[in-house]
Amino acid sequence: MNSGFHVGVKDILVSGGPTLVGLILLSIYSIALIWERYRFYDRATQGLDGFLDKVRKTLDSGNLSEAVSLGRAHKGLAGEVVVTSLVGPSNRDERKRSAQRAADRAVSQLQRRIALLGTIASTAPFIGLFGTVVGVMRAFKDLAGAAGAGPGVVAVGISEALVCTATGLFVAIPAVFAYNYFNSRSSRFSEEMGWISEEILEALSSEKAHR
């Protein structure tokens, strides 16, 4: 039974040809990339909501030095944005641009290599379809060369060729979910950084007005 299974897998790999091997390698790369990005997001945005809540409380109390300390102690990407908003240039517009640049740098780190997932998600099904078309053409060629052979010959070839299409979808579906998930998280992070920067700038303006 095990011998038959190994033979079957070998036949499928052979029938899929280089296309199937390429899809398998692409699947391994995609899974590794998803795992790496997930771990990075987990570290970069860990404790984000709690950190922003603490910063907002210090802003409400007027303790801006404490907010700076919180930002410098925070290990995630939001810390740099908060510190830049608090200790940037004295001019409000310049400080706002400085904070926006810090936020853009943070978002850029979050979105690094995410476009690759989008590319994998969009191209993998077509690669699989290409492998299937090539396999079907090979199956009909084998049928034409087998005198007196029944439809079972081409049926086996086509069923093996369809493995390329199934593999292409297997690669693409997780990549689509991961691409949308990471983009959603980075967009939310960007929005949060925009809001907290505005709140910090408003708090600084209010402090200056009361002096």
FIPA-92950 format. One line per 10 residues: number of its first residue (from 1); for each residue z, y, x of C-alpha. Coordinates in Angstrom, 2 decimals. Example, Ala and Ser with C-alpha at 12.3 -4.5 7.8 and 13.67 -1.06 7.14 Angstrom:
1> 7.80,-4.50,12.30  7.14,-1.06,13.67
END
This chain:
1> 0.00,0.00,0.00  0.91,2.43,2.78  -2.26,1.43,4.65  -4.34,2.22,1.57  -2.61,5.56,1.20  -3.32,6.51,4.81  -6.93,5.47,4.44  -7.22,7.54,1.25  -5.80,10.65,2.92  -8.09,10.16,5.88
11> -11.11,9.83,3.58  -10.16,13.01,1.75  -9.76,14.95,5.00  -13.08,13.65,6.26  -14.85,14.47,3.00  -13.37,17.97,2.97  -14.54,18.53,6.50  -13.78,21.66,8.52  -13.31,23.67,5.33  -10.35,21.58,4.20
21> -8.81,21.63,7.68  -9.19,25.41,7.75  -7.49,25.73,4.37  -4.60,23.56,5.49  -4.11,25.74,8.57  -4.40,28.85,6.40  -1.74,27.44,4.08  0.63,26.86,6.99  0.06,30.41,8.26  0.54,31.87,4.78
31> 3.83,30.05,4.22  5.08,31.12,7.66  4.10,34.73,6.96  5.80,34.72,3.55  8.99,33.32,5.09  8.96,35.88,7.93  8.40,38.80,5.56  11.06,37.55,3.16  13.64,37.39,5.95  12.63,40.86,7.18
41> 12.92,42.34,3.67  16.30,40.68,3.25  17.60,42.29,6.46  15.90,45.66,6.01  17.06,46.24,2.43  20.37,44.38,2.48  23.08,46.27,0.61  20.66,49.07,-0.31  22.06,49.81,-3.77  25.66,49.85,-2.56
51> 24.75,52.06,0.39  22.94,54.60,-1.78  25.86,54.65,-4.24  28.26,55.47,-1.39  25.95,58.22,-0.13  25.72,59.74,-3.60  29.51,59.73,-3.95  29.90,61.58,-0.65  27.27,64.09,-1.78  29.13,64.65,-5.04
61> 32.35,65.23,-3.12  30.62,67.57,-0.68  31.57,65.42,2.32  28.21,65.55,4.08  29.60,64.50,7.47  30.77,61.26,5.86  27.27,60.75,4.48  25.87,61.12,8.01  28.35,58.54,9.28  27.35,56.15,6.50
71> 23.69,56.58,7.35  24.22,55.90,11.04  26.35,52.84,10.33  23.88,51.34,7.88  21.77,48.59,9.48  18.91,48.75,7.00  15.85,50.99,7.01  17.41,53.43,4.54  19.95,54.61,7.10  17.38,56.47,9.19
81> 15.92,58.18,6.12  19.36,59.39,5.00  20.32,60.66,8.46  16.98,62.44,8.88  17.45,64.12,5.51  20.94,65.27,6.47  20.47,66.44,10.07  16.80,67.40,10.15  15.31,70.88,10.64  17.17,73.80,9.07
91> 14.17,74.84,6.98  14.13,72.95,3.67  10.37,72.29,3.64  10.38,71.09,7.23  13.36,68.86,6.59  11.67,67.44,3.51  8.55,66.62,5.52  10.71,65.08,8.26  12.51,62.91,5.70  9.17,61.89,4.17
101> 7.88,60.83,7.57  11.01,58.73,8.11  10.52,57.13,4.69  6.85,56.47,5.44  7.77,54.78,8.72  10.26,52.56,6.91  7.77,51.64,4.18  5.14,50.94,6.84  7.48,48.38,8.41  7.99,46.76,5.02
111> 4.26,46.58,4.34  3.33,45.23,7.75  1.01,42.22,7.43  1.31,42.27,3.63  -2.41,43.07,3.42  -3.05,39.72,5.11  -1.41,37.97,2.17  -3.71,39.86,-0.19  -6.72,38.81,1.87  -5.60,35.18,1.86
121> -4.98,35.28,-1.88  -8.45,36.67,-2.61  -10.49,34.58,-0.18  -8.82,31.15,-0.25  -10.31,30.11,-3.65  -13.81,31.04,-2.45  -13.34,29.11,0.77  -12.24,26.12,-1.30  -15.24,26.54,-3.61  -17.55,26.65,-0.62
131> -16.09,23.38,0.65  -16.54,21.83,-2.78  -20.19,22.91,-3.01  -20.90,21.46,0.43  -19.11,18.23,-0.56  -21.08,17.92,-3.81  -24.35,18.44,-1.94  -23.32,15.71,0.47  -22.41,13.41,-2.43  -25.81,13.80,-4.07
141> -27.51,13.26,-0.73  -25.57,10.00,-0.34  -26.58,9.01,-3.88  -30.23,9.67,-3.13  -30.04,7.56,0.03  -28.30,4.64,-1.68  -31.01,2.69,-3.45  -29.85,1.20,-6.73  -26.35,2.71,-6.47  -24.58,3.64,-9.68
151> -22.96,6.96,-10.66  -19.70,5.77,-9.12  -21.02,6.67,-5.68  -21.51,10.33,-6.52  -18.33,10.43,-8.64  -16.20,9.44,-5.67  -17.88,12.04,-3.46  -17.44,14.80,-6.02  -13.80,13.96,-6.66  -13.11,14.15,-2.95
161> -15.03,17.42,-2.65  -12.98,18.98,-5.46  -9.94,18.63,-3.22  -11.21,21.73,-1.40  -11.07,23.77,-4.60  -7.58,22.50,-5.41  -6.42,23.27,-1.87  -7.89,26.77,-2.06  -5.90,27.44,-5.24  -2.80,25.91,-3.66
171> -3.10,28.41,-0.81  -3.97,31.40,-3.01  -1.35,31.16,-5.77  1.78,31.53,-3.57  0.02,34.28,-1.60  -0.67,36.22,-4.81  2.94,35.96,-5.97  4.26,36.94,-2.53  1.81,39.85,-2.21  2.85,41.31,-5.56
181> 6.54,40.66,-4.90  6.59,42.39,-1.52  4.50,45.31,-2.77  6.88,45.75,-5.70  9.91,45.80,-3.39  8.33,48.25,-0.95  7.31,50.55,-3.82  10.83,50.50,-5.19  12.22,51.24,-1.72  9.83,54.19,-1.35
191> 10.92,55.58,-4.71  14.60,55.19,-3.85  14.09,57.00,-0.54  12.28,59.84,-2.30  15.11,60.23,-4.80  17.93,60.11,-2.27  16.15,62.60,0.00  15.77,65.03,-2.90  19.44,64.62,-3.80  20.48,65.27,-0.21
201> 18.31,68.38,0.02  19.76,69.67,-3.26  23.29,69.04,-1.97  22.53,70.91,1.25  21.06,73.81,-0.70  24.14,73.96,-2.93  26.42,73.92,0.12  24.56,76.83,1.68  24.69,78.76,-1.59  28.49,78.42,-1.74
211> 29.06,79.64,1.79
END
